[in-house]
């Protein structure tokens, strides 16, 4: 009887999980939720690509936002209210809380004690780019997602072909 109950629970869990994962496929929508916060777009995209909150866990965003006076060698400090609002947006929409495909894979690639503050240090993202040559990476840093992923701003990173500047299309099987 105990085995039957375990099987029933496993089937029930699978029944609930499979549609959720299928619905999050990039072909039916974004792999990560697109940025929908104008303050974030205004402040962050003034200097770099506005990374979707679903590309990092909340703990990473929290650490990143706590050290804006030294934001990768630059001072990106904000007014206290703006910093509070942006931090709240990033934490609420972080990969930990997303049900979308890429965010789930990002979280699965991290151990509980990993708190990367660079998108380029996320194991899932690094792994997705492991076939690129060192010359391609030298010419096109992983930190500029939108240079190759032409639909990155919409949250889609799973294009049939990715355009690598200076190299052309790159087929992405995932």
Secondary structure, 3 states (H helix, E strand, C coil): CHHHHHHHHHHHHHHHHHHHHHHCCHHHCCCCCCCCCHHHHHHHCCCCCCCCHHHCCHHHHHHHHHCHHHECCECCCCCHHHHHHHHHHHHHCCHHHCCCHHHHHHHHHCCCCCCCCCHHHCHHHHHHCCCCCHHHHHHCCCCCHHHHCCCHHHCCCCCCEEEECCCEEEECCC
